[in-house]
Amino acid sequence: MKDKLNYTIINPIELDDWDAKVQNFKNFSIFHSSNWIKVLVKTYGFYPKSFVFEKNNVIKAIIPILEVNSIITGKRGVSLPFSDHCDILTNGDLQSDEIIEHVLLFAKMNKWDYVEFRSLNNSFKGKDSHFYLGHILKLSEDIDALYSEMKSANKRNIKKAIKENVKIEFLNSLDAMKQYYRLHSMTRKRQGVPPQSFEFFKNIYEEIILDNKGHIILGSIQDKVVAGAVFIFAGENVVYKFGASDYRFQNSRANNLLFWEAIKFYSEKGFKTLDFGRTDHEQDGLRQFKLSWGTDEKRISYFRYNPDTKSVIDNSHTNGKLQTKIFNMMPESMLKLIGSKLYKHMA
């Protein structure tokens, strides 16, 4: 007789050993952790609905899901909002179709409009709804080997930043997060995108940075912060989650030195990979920047399922060029206000 697959719905925030459970799977990341889930719940009030699948009382698969319930954009389950990717955690005994079948039934019973999965290590069948590009750098204690793998332009830019006396600091203070957020808001305005609220970044600081699972890295010239990034990590994997800079100082190449110092630092700390985050496949400049460090390029596939038909919804034709132009013309203060109200509904 075939062993029955059972599942329970769990709130990771209320489970003391949640992180121990997810760390039993090879492909877990900071996005599967209770730290990241706490950030999203505290900031946006999403509802944790994590699925834990068992056979014979042995955990076989885990899917962290947050329920987003918006009067504007509807009700759905996402694994996970504002995460670049959050793969189904499985030891290989179960097929993704077998697991998803249970999730879709739950979604239908709870009147979700759709369920979205975000996969870096794709085990799903069929065409994805939308895709991005991911870039993974294999870290090594052989720093010279890492240096030799990067493009010559990077090496020149690193040398220029050193010549410009760019100072790089690894920090874990709230003041450092405020310094980063100033750059973040400037950069988002330049890109024509509202920034997420400072509350979101404050919660990252409180739930991740203070738990020694991340750093705020700042680059400065003569005590003026001109570049910044937020790196978060779990297990052997580091994720570059956010980055920003003061465009007036772009010729200092502070970003290049910041990334190089991060690569050296995390390599020496014993981390195995550095995830450069997701990139829109149309952003060729950013893509080339990430490839220039010697990264491996992967497809990040988003699968949005209709619970009624159990089919994948095509979400590949979204076009935000007009709204980008509109946002680009707005003052930074207005963009911050829009961002503080908007993101809860756009998860």
N, C-alpha and C positions, 0 to 999 in steps of 0.2 A: 504493500500500500504506500502510495506517495505521501511523503511528509507534508503536512498542511502548513502553508505560509500564513502567519498571523502578523498583524501590525497594531501598534498603539500610537496614539497622537500625544506628543509630549511638548511641554513648554520648557525649552532648554534653560531658561533663566531660573526655573524652579528646581532644577536637577543638579545636585552637587557634583555628580560625576559625568556630566555631559561631555566635557572636553576629553576626559579619559576614554569615553566611548568612541568619539570621532577620531581620536589619535590612533586607534587600532587599525585604521584604514590608510593605505599608502598614499592615496591621492587627497588627503585632507589638507585644508589650508586655513589661513586666518579667517576666511569667510565662513567656514563651518563652525567657528568657535562661538562660545557663549559671549565672549567680549564683543564681537562684531554684531551679534544679534541684539545685545543690550543697547548698543549705540542706536540701532534702527528703531527699536521699540521706544526708547527714551525720547528720541527726537521726533518721531512721526506717529507713535501710538499704534503701530502695526500689531497684529495678533499672531503670536507664534503657533504654528501648526506643524511641528516637525514629525515626520513619519519614521518609525523604527520598526523594521521588518525582522521577524524571528522565525526560525524553524527549530523545533526541539529545544526551546529556550536559549538558542544561540543567535546572537544578532548577525544577520546576513547583509543588511543594507540600511542606510540612513539617508533620508532626504530632508534637509532643513527647508521649511517653507514658512513664509509670512503671508498672512491674509491682509490684503489691502482693500479697504472698504471706503470708497470715495463717492460722494454725491455727484461728483462731476464726471469721473472716469469709470465708475462702476466698481464691482466687487470681483476680486480674483486672487489666486494664489501665485506667489512668485518665489523662486528659489535662486537667488535672494535679491530683493531690491538693492540697487546701488552697489551690487557686487559685480565685478568684471566677469566672473564665472563662479559657479558653485556646483560642481559635479555631484551626481548621485554617488554616494559612498557605498561601494560593494566589494566583496572579496572575490567576485567572479563567478560565484555559484548561481546567481540569478541573472536572467536576461532583463534588460531595461523594460521591454514590453510587458513582462509579467508584473513588474513593480508599478509601472505607470497605470496599468489597468485599474489597480486599487485606488490610486490617487484620483483618477478621473471619475470613478464612481463616487468617491467622497465629495469631489468638486461639484458633481451634478446634484447630489443630495443637498449640498449647502448653497446651491444657486450661484456658483462662481461663473463669471463670464468666460474665463479661460484660466489655464494653468501654464506658467512659463518656466522652462528649465534652461539653465545657462551652462553650456558644456565646453570645457577646453579639451578634455580627452573623450572625444565623441564616441558613445556607444549606442546612439539612437539610430533608428532606421528612417530612411526617407529624407526628403529635402527639408532643410531648416527654414524657419520663418524669416530669419535675418542673421547676418553674421558680421563679426569683427575679426580683426587680426590680433593675435597674441605673440609676444616675443619673450623667450626664455633664455637667460644666460646661465650656462653651467659655470659655477664658481669653483675656484681652485686655490690652494695655498701657494701655488706657483704663480706669483704675481707677474713675473716676467712673461710667462706664457699668455696670460690674459691680456697683457699690454700688446703683445705681438699680434694678437687676433683682431684688434680693433683697426679701423680705417686710419690711414695716415692723416686725414683731415682732423680727426679727433685728437691725435697726438699733438698736432700743431696748436689746436685750440687749448688743450691742457697747458702746454708750455706758455701760451700767451696769457692765460689766466694767472699762472704763477708769476709771470713778468709784471702783470697788472696788480700784483699783491692782493689777489683775492684770498680771503680767509674763509675756511670751511669749518663749521662747528656742528657737532652732534649734540642736540639738546633735548630736554624732557620737561620744560617748564611751560606754564600757561602763557607767560609773556612771549616765549618763542612761538607758540601757536598763534598768538595775536599778530606777531610780526609776519608769520606766514600768511595769515588770512588777509592782511593788507595787500600783499602781492597777489593772492588768489583772486580777490575782487577786481583788482586792476587788470589781471590777465583775462578773466571772464568777460569783462566789458570789451576788451580788445577783440575777443573772439565772438562777441555778439551773443553771449549766453549768460543768463542770470546766475549768480553764485548761490550755492546752498547757504543756509543761515550759519552764523557763527556758532549757534547752539549745537549744530551738527558737529562742528570741529571741536567744540568744548567737550562734547560727549566722547569723541574719539580720544581726546586727551585724558579724560577721567577714566574711561573703561579700557583703553588699550595702552596708551603711553605710560600711565602711572602703574600699569601692571607689567611693565618692562617687556612689552610686546611691540614696541615701535620707537621711532625717533623722528624728531623734527630736525631736518638738516638745513642750515642756513648758510648762504654765501654772502659775504659783505666786502665792501671796499671802503676803507677809512671809516669804519664803524657804521656805514650805511648798508642796510640789508638790501641786496639787489637780486637774489635768487633764493628759492626755497623749495623744499620737497618734504612729503610725509611718507615714510616707509613703515610698513607694519609687517609682522612676521609671526609664524607659528611653526613648530617642528624645525625642519631644515630648509624651509622656503621663505624668502623675503619677497614682499610685494611693494613695488613703487606705486603708491595709490594716487597721490596728488603732486603736482608740480606747478610752479609759477615763477615769474620773473618780472623785473622792471625793465621794460623794453628800451628805455633810454640808455641802459648799460649793457645792451646785448653784445657790443663789440668787446667787452671784457671777457667773454666766454666763460662766465662764472658757472653756468649750467654744466658745461663739459667737465670742469674740475670737480663740481659737486658730485656728479655721477661717478667719476673715477675714484674719488675718495670713498664713496659709498661701496663701490665694488671691492676695493681693497679692504675696507673695514669689515664687511660681512664675510668676505673670504677668510680673513684671518680669525674671525669668530667661529668658523667651522660650518657656516651655512653652505648648502650644496647648490641652490639655484636662486636666481634673482628674476622675478617676474616683472616685466616692464609694463604690465597692465594692458588694457584693451586699446585698440586703435581703430578708428573708422577706416575701412578699406579705401575710402576716397581721400584720406589725409596722407598723401604720398610723402610730403616733407617730414611729418612726424614718423612715418613708417621707416623712411631712410635713416633718420636719426637713430632709431632703436636698432635697426639692422647694423649700423656702423660700429656697434660694440661687440659684434661677433655672436649675436643672438640667433637662436633657431626660431623660425616663424611658424606659427600654428594658427589654425582656424578656430575661432571661438563661435560656436553655433548656438543660437537661441531658438528653442522650439516652443511655440505657443500653441497649446492644444485646446480645441473646442470640446468641452466635456460631453456634449450631446452627440456629436458625430464621431468623436475620438480621432479627428483628423487634425493635421497641422495647419494653422492659419498663416497665410502669406502676409508678412509684415515688412516686406523688403522695399516698398515704394514710398516710404515716408520722405518728405522733402521739407526741410526746415530753412531753406535759403531766405525766404521772405521774412520769416520771424527773426532770423539772425540779423538782417539789415535793420529791422525795427529796433531790436534790443541794442544794437550797436550805437544807435543815435540817442539812447536814453542816458540820463545821468546815472552815475554809479549808485547813488543813494536809492534811486527808484528801482534799479535792478536788484539791489539787496532786498528791498521790500517785496518785489515780485517773487524772488527766489525763496524767501521765507514762507510764502503762501503757496507756491506752485508745486514744490517737489513732492509734498505728501501725496498729491494727486497723480503725479507722473511716474511713480515708482514702477 
